[in-house]
Amino acid sequence: MTFSIIVTVYNKEKYLKRCLDSILQDKMTDYEIIIIDDGSTDSSEKILIEYANKYKAIKLYRQNNIGIGKTRKKALNLVNGKYLIFVDADDTIEKDLLEMLRKKIIEFNYPDIIKYNICEIDSSKNPDRLLMKNCTVISGKEALYMWNNDTGIRYGLFPMYAFKTDLWKKNINIFSTLPCYEDIANITKILFYAKKIVILDYVGYNYYRNKDSITFSNKDKLFYFQEACDIIINFYSDKIGKDSELYEIIEKYYKYHLERKKVDLSK
């Protein structure tokens, strides 16, 4: 099996069908959809059961609410595909994403990570802020140098990537289970272990901003963002030391974004 698509769900009844239909419309059939319902209290469970009964590719799990970070870590132990993709339950993927990724996996001889672009929908922010327009093949450390030297680049979102499953399973102990900004805390760490990253100038994911997303107070958001930054900085301090140029670049990058976040959340 080539792909495992991980969908974590908590009270997403308004968007679930849109999300799942976007995955199921792909002509490729060599995938599974791992869905974990994290204790939804709306009609999400009913919708998920309906889809699971209709489509063999769907493997449905239900649990008491533990938060997105812990749920995603749990999902990593359930996947069977060679590559895994995270899809948020209120977002969609492009109909040719899986086929595009399959071709690139073969073309580039099974890279550790493939990064593609996100189209941010219903957002007042710069529409190009999640785009990388140059197609390149680099190592994880090269990516860290490149992306952390440019404070304008955004690369810390799980849905931007297809990960080789073994890359995560071999390093599952580094996965941080924050209930907010867990993607920021984790992606910068897994890049450290990646030997080959393929960056595509291709929009494969639609990221919807909506009022029904999991909400935290500004105080909580700042706390978790601070914790995510601390996790990354401490990780690299331990792995490569504070005298390393790469460490200095990463520390500067995350301190910059922490100050920016403080300003954003004070408005």
Residue pairs with C-beta under 8 A, 6 or more apart in sequence:
1 30
1 31
1 32
1 80
1 81
1 82
2 28
2 30
2 31
2 81
2 82
2 83
2 98
2 102
2 105
3 28
3 30
3 31
3 32
3 81
3 82
3 83
3 84
3 85
3 98
3 101
3 102
3 162
4 31
4 32
4 33
4 34
4 78
4 79
4 80
4 81
4 83
4 84
4 85
4 165
5 23
5 31
5 32
5 33
5 34
5 84
5 85
5 87
6 34
6 36
6 72
6 75
6 76
6 79
6 84
6 85
6 86
6 87
7 19
7 20
7 23
7 33
7 34
7 35
7 36
7 87
7 88
7 89
8 35
8 36
8 38
8 68
8 71
8 72
8 75
8 86
8 88
8 89
9 16
9 35
9 36
9 37
9 38
9 40
9 44
9 48
9 89
10 37
10 38
10 39
10 40
10 44
10 65
10 68
10 89
10 214
11 40
11 41
11 42
11 44
11 212
12 19
12 40
12 42
12 44
12 89
12 90
12 212
13 40
13 42
13 43
13 44
13 47
14 90
14 212
15 89
15 90
15 91
15 208
15 210
15 212
16 44
16 47
16 48
16 51
16 89
17 47
17 51
18 90
18 92
19 87
19 88
19 89
19 90
19 91
19 92
20 33
20 51
20 58
22 92
22 93
22 94
22 95
22 206
23 33
23 87
23 93
24 33
24 55
24 57
25 95
26 93
26 95
26 96
26 97
26 98
26 99
27 95
27 99
28 98
28 99
28 102
29 57
30 102
31 57
31 81
31 98
32 57
32 58
32 59
32 79
32 80
32 81
33 55
33 57
33 58
33 59
34 59
34 61
34 75
34 78
34 79
35 48
35 52
35 58
35 59
35 60
35 61
36 61
36 62
36 63
36 71
36 74
36 75
36 78
37 44
37 45
37 48
37 60
37 61
37 62
37 63
38 63
38 65
38 66
38 67
38 68
38 71
39 62
39 63
39 64
39 65
39 66
44 89
45 62
48 58
48 60
49 60
51 58
52 58
52 59
52 60
59 78
61 78
63 71
63 74
67 177
67 179
68 179
68 180
68 182
68 214
69 176
69 177
69 178
69 179
69 182
70 177
70 179
72 86
72 158
72 175
72 177
72 182
73 172
73 175
73 177
76 84
76 168
76 169
76 172
76 175
77 169
77 172
79 165
81 165
82 105
82 110
82 164
82 165
82 166
83 101
83 105
83 114
83 162
83 163
83 164
83 165
84 162
84 163
84 165
84 168
85 93
85 101
85 159
85 161
85 162
85 163
86 158
86 159
86 161
87 93
87 159
87 205
88 159
88 207
90 208
90 210
90 212
90 213
91 159
91 205
91 206
91 207
91 208
92 205
92 206
92 208
93 204
93 205
93 206
94 203
94 204
94 205
94 206
97 116
97 204
97 205
100 116
100 200
100 202
100 204
101 114
101 116
101 162
101 204
104 111
104 114
104 198
104 200
105 111
105 114
105 162
108 114
108 137
108 196
108 198
110 164
111 137
111 164
111 196
111 197
111 198
112 140
112 163
112 164
112 167
112 193
112 194
112 195
112 196
112 197
113 140
113 161
113 162
113 163
113 164
113 167
113 190
113 191
113 194
113 196
113 197
113 198
114 161
114 162
114 197
114 198
114 199
114 200
115 132
115 155
115 160
115 161
115 197
115 198
115 199
115 200
116 160
116 161
116 162
116 200
116 202
116 203
116 204
116 205
117 130
117 131
117 132
117 160
117 200
117 201
117 202
117 203
117 204
117 205
118 130
118 131
118 157
118 159
118 160
118 203
118 204
118 205
118 206
118 207
119 127
119 130
119 203
119 205
119 206
119 207
120 127
120 129
120 130
120 207
120 209
121 206
121 207
121 208
121 209
122 208
122 209
122 210
123 209
129 152
129 154
130 154
130 157
130 160
130 207
131 203
132 153
132 155
132 199
132 201
133 201
134 199
134 201
135 198
135 199
135 200
135 201
136 198
136 199
137 196
137 197
137 198
137 199
138 146
138 196
138 197
138 199
139 194
139 195
139 196
139 197
140 190
140 191
140 192
140 193
140 194
140 195
140 197
141 191
141 192
141 246
142 197
143 155
143 191
143 194
143 197
143 199
144 188
144 191
144 192
144 246
144 249
144 250
145 246
145 249
146 153
147 153
147 155
148 249
148 250
148 252
148 253
149 249
149 253
151 253
151 256
151 257
155 187
156 183
156 184
156 187
156 188
157 183
157 187
157 207
158 183
158 186
158 187
159 205
159 207
160 205
161 187
163 190
167 190
167 193
167 194
168 175
168 190
170 193
171 189
171 190
171 193
174 186
174 189
174 190
174 235
175 186
176 182
176 185
176 186
176 189
176 228
176 231
178 185
178 224
178 227
178 228
178 231
179 216
179 224
180 214
180 216
180 220
180 221
180 224
180 225
181 221
181 224
181 225
181 227
181 228
182 228
184 225
184 228
184 229
184 232
185 227
185 228
185 231
185 232
188 232
188 235
188 250
189 231
189 232
189 235
191 197
192 235
192 236
192 239
216 224
218 265
218 266
221 261
221 265
222 261
222 262
222 265
225 258
225 261
226 258
229 254
229 255
229 257
229 258
232 250
232 254
233 250
233 251
233 254
236 244
236 246
236 247
236 250
236 251
237 247
240 246
240 247
241 247
242 248
